[in-house]
Amino acid sequence: MENIIIIRVPDPNGSIFPKIVDAVNSGISENSHINNIELIYPGLRINMKTGIVERDGLQLQLNNSEFRILCHLAQYPGHIFTCDQLYTAVYGEFAYNSNSVPTIIWRLRNKLGREPPFIKTVVGMGYKFEIPED
């Protein structure tokens, strides 16, 4: 069974985080599956190492931008991201009035299917990934 650990600790000078990472890494073997990160939600599986996305068991064909935006959103369910934040996460630079993100979101929604909707628009704010209820 795989375990997920969430640690929330104030780290004002950045000294605690490296210690936690070192402690975790010291207990991980070289052949560990820690690098095989998969995000699994009802009806959706995202393998971040191989780039494979499955919707209800069927593999989807996503381009690099679609895959990266989906991964970014799916890593933070419920968190609202502006278009600029998503653009920066994918391209590593600031978006100058780009229409790229809404277009990519539109393509992603079409490929993922609309029911249940994984990507929601938060009017006036941006987009968020929502885990559908069973």
Secondary structure as UniProt FT lines:
FT   TURN            12..13
FT   HELIX           16..26
FT   TURN            30..31
FT   HELIX           33..35
FT   STRAND          38..41
FT   TURN            42..43
FT   STRAND          44..47
FT   TURN            48..51
FT   STRAND          52..55
FT   TURN            56..57
FT   STRAND          58..60
FT   HELIX           64..75
FT   TURN            77..78
FT   HELIX           83..91
FT   HELIX           100..112
FT   STRAND          119..122
FT   TURN            123..125
FT   STRAND          126..129
//
